[in-house]
Amino acid sequence: MPNAPNHAGIAAIAPAEPALTPYDHAHRVTYLRLLDAHAEGTDWREVVRIVLHIDPDRDPEQARKTFESHLARAQWMTEHGYRHLLKGVG
């Protein structure tokens, strides 16, 4: 199953829907942690290890894809998704 969550419930690829998903609601804190780490310039490998609970040495390509999709979703939340939260939609 290509998008099966790891033991911490992190999917291989974050949602890309134009509306909030149950996954987004469940991972709001994860998104905030990703945004904070990104703003601080933390190396992506450290972020994947600590925040996403993925060993980047095991499958670096997939770890990077997981990181990038979740960071992109976190950024989407700051630009668009928060409106859904404020309206109580999603």
Backbone as a printed PyTorch tensor [residue, N CA C, xyz], in Angstrom:
tensor([[[  0.8400,  -1.1660,   0.0000],
         [  0.0000,   0.0000,   0.0000],
         [  0.8960,   1.2430,   0.0000]],

        [[  0.9790,   1.9910,  -1.0960],
         [  1.9390,   3.0620,  -1.2360],
         [  1.7510,   4.2320,  -0.2750]],

        [[  0.5340,   4.5130,   0.1770],
         [  0.3340,   5.6450,   1.0670],
         [ -0.0280,   5.1970,   2.4730]],

        [[  0.3360,   3.9690,   2.8110],
         [  0.0470,   3.4540,   4.1440],
         [  0.8150,   4.2620,   5.1850]],

        [[  0.1490,   4.6280,   6.2890],
         [  0.8310,   5.3980,   7.3250],
         [  1.9040,   4.5810,   8.0290]],

        [[  2.9340,   5.2740,   8.5360],
         [  3.9490,   4.5970,   9.3250],
         [  3.4150,   4.4180,  10.7460]],

        [[  4.2440,   3.9560,  11.6490],
         [  3.7750,   3.6760,  13.0040],
         [  3.2660,   4.9160,  13.7230]],

        [[  3.6700,   6.1030,  13.2860],
         [  3.2290,   7.3500,  13.9090],
         [  2.0040,   7.9310,  13.1970]],

        [[  1.4720,   7.1990,  12.2250],
         [  0.2860,   7.6620,  11.5140],
         [  0.5780,   8.6580,  10.4080]],

        [[  1.8280,   8.7400,   9.9750],
         [  2.2120,   9.6610,   8.9060],
         [  2.1160,   8.9360,   7.5710]],

        [[  1.3100,   9.4850,   6.6740],
         [  1.1520,   8.8980,   5.3440],
         [  2.3950,   9.1620,   4.5080]],

        [[  2.6350,   8.3300,   3.5370],
         [  3.7880,   8.5030,   2.6510],
         [  3.7060,   9.8210,   1.8900]],

        [[  2.4880,  10.2420,   1.5490],
         [  2.2550,  11.4980,   0.8460],
         [  1.0760,  12.1910,   1.5230]],

        [[  1.2390,  13.4760,   1.8180],
         [  0.1650,  14.2540,   2.4470],
         [ -0.9550,  14.4940,   1.4450]],

        [[ -2.1490,  14.7750,   1.9460],
         [ -3.2700,  15.0590,   1.0350],
         [ -2.9760,  16.2690,   0.1520]],

        [[ -3.6480,  16.3160,  -0.9810],
         [ -3.5150,  17.4610,  -1.8810],
         [ -4.8950,  17.9820,  -2.2960]],

        [[ -5.9230,  17.5830,  -1.5590],
         [ -7.2850,  18.0190,  -1.8640],
         [ -7.4230,  19.5230,  -1.6320]],

        [[ -8.3910,  20.1580,  -2.3130],
         [ -8.5930,  21.5990,  -2.1380],
         [ -9.3840,  21.9540,  -0.8800]],

        [[ -9.6620,  20.9750,  -0.0550],
         [-10.3850,  21.1940,   1.2030],
         [ -9.6960,  20.3930,   2.2980]],

        [[ -9.9920,  20.7490,   3.5400],
         [ -9.4220,  20.0170,   4.6670],
         [ -9.8980,  18.5810,   4.6750]],

        [[ -9.0300,  17.7190,   5.1080],
         [ -9.3630,  16.2970,   5.2100],
         [ -9.2610,  15.8810,   6.6820]],

        [[ -9.8070,  14.7300,   7.0240],
         [ -9.6080,  14.2260,   8.3880],
         [ -8.1170,  14.0930,   8.7200]],

        [[ -7.3140,  13.7460,   7.7350],
         [ -5.8610,  13.6400,   7.9380],
         [ -5.2900,  14.9940,   8.3550]],

        [[ -5.7250,  16.0640,   7.6850],
         [ -5.2510,  17.4020,   8.0310],
         [ -5.5900,  17.7510,   9.4720]],

        [[ -6.8140,  17.4650,   9.8620],
         [ -7.2280,  17.7390,  11.2350],
         [ -6.3630,  16.9650,  12.2300]],

        [[ -6.1010,  15.7340,  11.9150],
         [ -5.3310,  14.8750,  12.8180],
         [ -3.8650,  15.2870,  12.8900]],

        [[ -3.3770,  15.9910,  11.8700],
         [ -1.9480,  16.3160,  11.8020],
         [ -1.6540,  17.8120,  11.8590]],

        [[ -2.5510,  18.5820,  12.4270],
         [ -2.3270,  20.0340,  12.5480],
         [ -1.0330,  20.3330,  13.2920]],

        [[ -0.7920,  19.6250,  14.3790],
         [  0.4320,  19.8720,  15.1580],
         [  1.6690,  19.4880,  14.3490]],

        [[  1.5790,  18.3940,  13.6060],
         [  2.6870,  17.9890,  12.7420],
         [  3.0030,  19.0970,  11.7460]],

        [[  1.9720,  19.6650,  11.1250],
         [  2.1740,  20.7480,  10.1630],
         [  2.8470,  21.9480,  10.8270]],

        [[  2.4190,  22.2920,  12.0270],
         [  3.0370,  23.4170,  12.7350],
         [  4.5070,  23.1440,  13.0350]],

        [[  4.8020,  21.9400,  13.4550],
         [  6.1960,  21.5740,  13.7400],
         [  7.0460,  21.6390,  12.4780]],

        [[  6.4880,  21.2120,  11.3430],
         [  7.2130,  21.2880,  10.0740],
         [  7.4870,  22.7410,   9.6920]],

        [[  6.4870,  23.5960,   9.8480],
         [  6.6620,  25.0040,   9.5140],
         [  7.7110,  25.6600,  10.4100]],

        [[  7.6790,  25.3500,  11.6940],
         [  8.6760,  25.8970,  12.6170],
         [ 10.0840,  25.4420,  12.2440]],

        [[ 10.2350,  24.1590,  11.9970],
         [ 11.5530,  23.6220,  11.6460],
         [ 12.0510,  24.2320,  10.3370]],

        [[ 11.1660,  24.3750,   9.3730],
         [ 11.5360,  24.9640,   8.0850],
         [ 11.9710,  26.4210,   8.2680]],

        [[ 11.2370,  27.1630,   9.0780],
         [ 11.5680,  28.5700,   9.3320],
         [ 12.9240,  28.7100,  10.0250]],

        [[ 13.2700,  27.7280,  10.8290],
         [ 14.5530,  27.7490,  11.5320],
         [ 15.7040,  27.2240,  10.6680]],

        [[ 15.3770,  26.6990,   9.4880],
         [ 16.4110,  26.1870,   8.5930],
         [ 16.9380,  24.8210,   8.9820]],

        [[ 16.1450,  24.0690,   9.7130],
         [ 16.5530,  22.7300,  10.1400],
         [ 16.6890,  21.8000,   8.9420]],

        [[ 17.7270,  20.9950,   8.9340],
         [ 17.9510,  20.0350,   7.8480],
         [ 16.7510,  19.0990,   7.7400]],

        [[ 16.3100,  18.8750,   6.5110],
         [ 15.1190,  18.0690,   6.2790],
         [ 15.2450,  16.6680,   6.8730]],

        [[ 16.4510,  16.1140,   6.8730],
         [ 16.6490,  14.7600,   7.4030],
         [ 16.3690,  14.7150,   8.9060]],

        [[ 16.7600,  15.7520,   9.5990],
         [ 16.4770,  15.8150,  11.0330],
         [ 14.9740,  15.9610,  11.2770]],

        [[ 14.3260,  16.7680,  10.4540],
         [ 12.8820,  16.9700,  10.5780],
         [ 12.1320,  15.6640,  10.3410]],

        [[ 12.5230,  14.9330,   9.2970],
         [ 11.8260,  13.6640,   9.0000],
         [ 12.0030,  12.6930,  10.1540]],

        [[ 13.1780,  12.6710,  10.6940],
         [ 13.4690,  11.7410,  11.7870],
         [ 12.6520,  12.0980,  13.0400]],

        [[ 12.6430,  13.3690,  13.4060],
         [ 12.0240,  13.7850,  14.6620],
         [ 10.5160,  14.0080,  14.5300]],

        [[ 10.1030,  14.7100,  13.5020],
         [  8.6910,  15.0800,  13.3720],
         [  7.8600,  13.9960,  12.6860]],

        [[  8.4090,  13.4260,  11.6180],
         [  7.6280,  12.4410,  10.8550],
         [  7.9380,  10.9970,  11.2490]],

        [[  8.9230,  10.8050,  12.1110],
         [  9.2790,   9.4710,  12.6130],
         [  9.6660,   8.5140,  11.4870]],

        [[ 10.4770,   9.0410,  10.5700],
         [ 10.9550,   8.2620,   9.4240],
         [ 12.4770,   8.2750,   9.4490]],

        [[ 13.0790,   7.1400,   9.1620],
         [ 14.5300,   7.0530,   9.0620],
         [ 14.9290,   7.4400,   7.6400]],

        [[ 15.5200,   8.6210,   7.4460],
         [ 15.8580,   9.0590,   6.0920],
         [ 16.9750,   8.2520,   5.4500]],

        [[ 17.7320,   7.5150,   6.2410],
         [ 18.8110,   6.6940,   5.6790],
         [ 18.2680,   5.4080,   5.0590]],

        [[ 17.1130,   4.9970,   5.5010],
         [ 16.5270,   3.7380,   5.0170],
         [ 16.0390,   3.8560,   3.5700]],

        [[ 15.3420,   4.9480,   3.2690],
         [ 14.8480,   5.1980,   1.9140],
         [ 14.8220,   6.7140,   1.7120]],

        [[ 15.9970,   7.2910,   1.4170],
         [ 16.1030,   8.7530,   1.3310],
         [ 15.1390,   9.3990,   0.3430]],

        [[ 14.9330,   8.7580,  -0.7880],
         [ 14.0500,   9.3300,  -1.8080],
         [ 12.6170,   9.4270,  -1.2950]],

        [[ 12.1150,   8.3580,  -0.7050],
         [ 10.7550,   8.3790,  -0.1830],
         [ 10.6440,   9.3070,   1.0230]],

        [[ 11.6540,   9.3250,   1.8660],
         [ 11.6460,  10.2080,   3.0310],
         [ 11.5500,  11.6680,   2.5760]],

        [[ 12.3010,  11.9970,   1.5420],
         [ 12.2720,  13.3720,   1.0210],
         [ 10.9030,  13.6960,   0.4330]],

        [[ 10.2950,  12.7620,  -0.3000],
         [  8.9600,  12.9810,  -0.8650],
         [  7.9300,  13.1830,   0.2430]],

        [[  8.0310,  12.3880,   1.2850],
         [  7.1010,  12.5140,   2.4110],
         [  7.2640,  13.8760,   3.0680]],

        [[  8.5020,  14.2640,   3.3010],
         [  8.7810,  15.5700,   3.8890],
         [  8.2250,  16.6860,   3.0160]],

        [[  8.5420,  16.6630,   1.7350],
         [  8.1250,  17.7380,   0.8360],
         [  6.6100,  17.8350,   0.7170]],

        [[  5.9260,  16.6940,   0.6550],
         [  4.4650,  16.7440,   0.5260],
         [  3.8250,  17.2740,   1.8020]],

        [[  4.3680,  16.9020,   2.9560],
         [  3.8080,  17.3830,   4.2150],
         [  4.1340,  18.8610,   4.4390]],

        [[  5.3170,  19.2910,   4.0590],
         [  5.6500,  20.7090,   4.1740],
         [  4.7610,  21.5250,   3.2350]],

        [[  4.5560,  21.0390,   2.0200],
         [  3.6890,  21.7410,   1.0720],
         [  2.2650,  21.8360,   1.6210]],

        [[  1.7940,  20.7730,   2.2470],
         [  0.4420,  20.8000,   2.8200],
         [  0.3910,  21.7670,   4.0010]],

        [[  1.4380,  21.7920,   4.7970],
         [  1.4980,  22.7340,   5.9200],
         [  1.4510,  24.1700,   5.3950]],

        [[  2.1670,  24.4290,   4.3310],
         [  2.1620,  25.7700,   3.7400],
         [  0.7970,  26.0850,   3.1400]],

        [[  0.1580,  25.1030,   2.5300],
         [ -1.2050,  25.2830,   2.0060],
         [ -2.1510,  25.6560,   3.1410]],

        [[ -1.9630,  25.0200,   4.2860],
         [ -2.8140,  25.3160,   5.4390],
         [ -2.6880,  26.7830,   5.8390]],

        [[ -1.4900,  27.3460,   5.7570],
         [ -1.3030,  28.7430,   6.1560],
         [ -1.8730,  29.7110,   5.1220]],

        [[ -1.9790,  29.2680,   3.8840],
         [ -2.4660,  30.1390,   2.8180],
         [ -3.9460,  29.9600,   2.5240]],

        [[ -4.4460,  28.7340,   2.6630],
         [ -5.8230,  28.4380,   2.2730],
         [ -6.5990,  27.6440,   3.3170]],

        [[ -5.9850,  26.6250,   3.8370],
         [ -6.6910,  25.6960,   4.7290],
         [ -7.2140,  26.3280,   5.9970]],

        [[ -6.5140,  27.3520,   6.4980],
         [ -6.9540,  27.9740,   7.7420],
         [ -8.3620,  28.5680,   7.5880]],

        [[ -8.7000,  28.9960,   6.3850],
         [-10.0460,  29.5680,   6.1390],
         [-11.1140,  28.5170,   6.4200]],

        [[-10.8350,  27.2840,   6.0470],
         [-11.7830,  26.2070,   6.3080],
         [-11.9320,  25.9850,   7.7990]],

        [[-10.8100,  26.0860,   8.5250],
         [-10.8620,  25.9280,   9.9800],
         [-11.6870,  27.0460,  10.6160]],

        [[-11.4810,  28.2820,  10.1620],
         [-12.2080,  29.4180,  10.7210],
         [-13.6970,  29.3350,  10.4580]],

        [[-14.0600,  28.8120,   9.3000],
         [-15.4660,  28.6640,   8.9330],
         [-16.0820,  27.4090,   9.5480]],

        [[-15.2400,  26.5590,  10.0930],
         [-15.7380,  25.3010,  10.6280],
         [-16.0720,  24.2940,   9.5470]],

        [[-15.4740,  24.4760,   8.3720],
         [-15.7050,  23.5800,   7.2430],
         [-14.5980,  22.5610,   7.1980]],

        [[-14.9550,  21.3170,   6.8670],
         [-13.9330,  20.2880,   6.6810],
         [-13.7760,  19.4790,   7.8670]]])
